Amino acid sequence: MSVIKTENLTKIYRMGHTKIYALDHVNLSFEKGEFAGLVGPSGSGKTTFLNMVGILDKPTEGRVIVMGKETSSLNQKEAALFRRKYIGFIFQTFNLFPHYTAFENVEFPLLLLDLSTEERKERVMEALEMVNLAHRANSKPSELSGGERQRVAIARAIVKRPEIILADEPTANLDAKNSYNVLDIMADINEKLKATFIFATHDEKVIKYLRRKITLNDGKVVKDEVMK
């Protein structure tokens, strides 16, 4: 069974009488453990696709099936519970709480789960260790470099041990050294946790790491290739 499947996925925005196709009948499927990326120019539909898979938006037409569930049937509360269980997000802007420590930022998604304090601590420290930041657990974002903040964001995304991790331009605010560092970490996490990673990116550094590259243009899939 595919972890993610889209069938004729279409998203239309209207500007007056004009229809703009952000996604145009996209048919894709992803298996467990893939390390795949959506590439293409700005406005090609990469982020829109991630938003559909992450149930942050609903399609105009077509279907999105995640973990065997058609997501358009979920109401707002059900969608939030589904994301909480299966999906982790990594954004280019880190989105950390500035007054919380690295530990508290990573712990935040776990507060909504039925876990003991000890279980939460164990999971948070495990996630921070996976991104080589256990020693910075008590540091606040202002005390961390950009690369370290992104690694905290990665730890927060994986701490729930989700089946799917969606990464939207995760290296956009990083220099080359930090970009390769976080990409090495994400590739390692992909191997260890067997989570399915889907990137939206135009960064050549990210593209070098992908095992599958899907090229979008004007909301359509123009190429889907396995990388060697």
Beta strands, then each sheet from edge to edge (+ up, - down):
strand 1: 4-15
strand 2: 18-30
strand 3: 35-39
strand 4: 61-66
strand 5: 69-70
strand 6: 87-91
strand 7: 164-168
strand 8: 196-200
strand 9: 212-217
strand 10: 220-226
sheet 1: 2+ 1- 4+ 5-
sheet 2: 6+ 7+ 8+ 3+ 9+ 10-
end
